[in-house]
Amino acid sequence: MTGKLYGLGLGPGDPELLTLKAVRILRQVPVIAWPAPDTGESFARSIAAPHLPGGQVEVPIVVPMRTERFPARDVYDTAAGEIAAHLDAGRDVAVLCEGDPFFYGSFMYVFERLAGTYETEVVPGVSSIMAAASAAGRPLAARNDVLTVVPGPLCDEELTNRINAAGALAIIKIGRHFNRLRTLIEKLNLLPQAVYAERVSLGSERLMPLAQVTEDTAPYFSMILIYKGGEDWIHALPGSTS
């Protein structure tokens, strides 16, 4: 008998946004694994921390946080081997994942290495996109709107095509691309419909009209929401000065 592998979605950051199922599994499994930067605290573990009973074996998956390429495959190969050893010994393992495991989640790299061999269950989590729309108090999409999720690193031409084809958008992974993205959104005359969201659900959360953001870069945990025709909603934002 081998152990069971769980991929646990932790949501955007607030420990109270974990599902009851995720909390139950967190408290029961003997082994947890979690992504960690090579320096500093693991965000995923900090979300789960209030629900951990203590005494569990912990497996940090150290992923360097840098712009240049690094051997990510080697990192996940090593982590999968360590997790597999626990599973082979009959111990269940929960791999923690910020947001949702299968929505740009790091768990998918563990999943592709181990799910074919071990019993696996994925527990969905609250996506930061849904959390941002809720915090902003504005619809993400309605009726027959086409909602498009766009990674910020895409080139301007691809972004323009995606933006023009959508009725509502969430632009993620904006970070160092923030100034370029804001310039493009302004060029497309969508600045009045754009909301900037940063560190949603945390104490340092920021929500404001994109037009009022003065910085040229954005942190990793940030995004831009655009709802075409939704300019009236922007003025109701807590950070709005209009």
N, C-alpha and C positions, 0 to 999 in steps of 0.2 A: 504494500500500500504506500503510495507516494502522497505527499502533501498537495494542497490545492493552492493555486496561484490566483491572487486577487489584484485587480487594477482598480484602485480607489480614487475616484474624483473628489477633490477637496473643495472645489469652488474657488471664488476669486480672492479669498483672504480672510474673511470673517469666519471664525470657528463655528459660529451659530448657523452658517449656511451649509454645513455638512448634512447629508441625508441621515435619517435614522439608521438606515442599513449600513452606511459607511461607518458610523460611530459604533454600531454593534460589532462589526468585523474588526475594527481597530482595537477594541477592548478584548477580543477573543484570540487573535492570532499570536503565536509565540515569536514570530519574526516579522519585522517591518523593514522595507527598503525605501530609500528616498533619494531624489536627485539633490546634489549639493554643489555649490560653486567651489572652486579651488581655494578661495579665501572667503571668510565671512560665514554667516548663518544660512542654513537651508530654509528657504521660504516655505516649502512644502511641509517640512517637519514642524515649523513654527505654527502653521495652521492646525495641524493635528495634535500638537502638544497638550492642549487642555483636555483632550479625550484619552490620552495614553495612560494605561494603568501602572506602568513601570515594570521593570524586570524583563522586558522583551529584548531579544537579540536585534541589533540594529545594523543594517547594511547600507552605508552611504555610497551612492553612485556619484562619484566626483566628476563633474563635467566642467572643464575650463570655460569661464565666461570671458571670451575675447573675440575680436572681429576676425582675426586670421584663422585659417583652417587648422584643425587639429585632428588627430586620429580618433574621431568619435566612435567609429566601428569597434576599435580596440577597447574603448571604455565600456561599451555595452556588451561586448563579448565577455569581458572579465566579470562584469556584474552578473550576467546571465549564468556564468559558471558558478559563481558563489551562491546565487539564489537556487540554482538547480541542486547544489549539494544539500541545502536545507530541505528542499522538496523530496529528494531521494531518501532522506532520513525520516520522512513522514511528517515533517513540520510544514504547516500552512504558512504562506508568505503573502503579506499585503504590500504592494508597491504603491507608494503615495504619488499622486499626480495633481498638480495645481490645475484648477479649472476642471475640464472633462478629459478623461484618458484618451478618447479618440477624436478630440477636436484640437488639433495641433498639440496634442499631449505627448510628453516624453515616454509614457508607458508603452506606446505602440512599438518602440524599439525593443523593449523587453518581450512584448507579446509576440513579435515576429520570430524571436529566437526560441521561445519556450512553449507557446500555446499548442504547438503540434505534438508535444510530448506529454504535457501535464494538463490535468483538469484546470480550466481557467474560467474565471468569472469577472466581468467588467461591471463596475458600479458607476453609473454616470454621475457627473457633478454639475453644479450650476456654472454655466459659462460666464466669463467676465463681460461678454457682450450683453447678455440678458440682464446681468446685474447693473451694468452701466445705464441701460435704458430705464430700468426701474428707479435707480438713484436720481436720474435726470428728470423723472416724472414726465416722460414723453414716449409716445409709441415708437417701437422699433420698425414695425411695418404693419399694414392693415389691408383688409380686403384683398385686392389682386396685386398689391405691390410686389415687385420682385426685389427680395433682399439679397444683397451680394456682400460677401466677406472678402476683402481684398488685402493681401499682404503689402505693406508699405514699400519693401525693397523692389517691387516691380518697376519697370521703366515707365517714364511719363506717357509714352504712346499706349502701352498696355493699360495703364491706370485710366487714361482718358476714355478708352473704349469701354472699360468696365463700368466706369462712373456714368457715362452717357446712357448705357443700356439698363441701368438699375433705377428702381424707384426709391430705394433706401439702401444705405451702405454702412458697413462697419469696416474701417481701415485700421488694421492691427499691425503690430511690429513696426511702429513708426519711429521710435528712438532717434537715431542720428539722421534719419530721413525727414524729420519733422518739418524743417524749414522749406524743403523742396515740395513736400506735400501741401503745405499751407499755400504756397505760391501757386501751385497747380489748381487747387480748389478755388482760390480767388480768381484765377484766370477763367475758370469755368462758371463764374458768377454764382457759386454755391456757398460762399462764405456765410451769408446770413442764415443758412439752414444747417450749419455745421456746429456740433458740440464737441468740446474737448473733455475727455475723462481720464483721470490719473489716479492710480492706486485705489480703485473702487472698492468700497466696503471696509477700508482700513481707516484708522484715525487720521492719516495724512491725505485722505481723499480730496481731490479737487475736481469740480465740475463747473464749466463755464463756457460761454460762447467762444468758439475758436477765434473769432475776430478780436477778442480781448486778451488773448495769450501773447505775452511779450517775449518769451524765451525763443531761442532758435533751435533748441534740442529738447527732447522729451525723454523721460525715464523709460525703462523697458516695459513696465506695467502701465501702459497708457494706450489710448486709442482715440479715433475720431469717428463720430456718428453723424451721418448725413441723412436727413429725411426730406426729400424734395417736397416743397409745398408746406413744410413744417416750420416756417419762420416764426409763427406766432408762439410756438412752444418754447423757442429760445429765450424769449423775454421773461419767462417764468422761472428760469434757472436761478438757483441760490447765488451763483457767482456773477449774474448779469448786472451790469451797471446802467442798463437802459430800462 
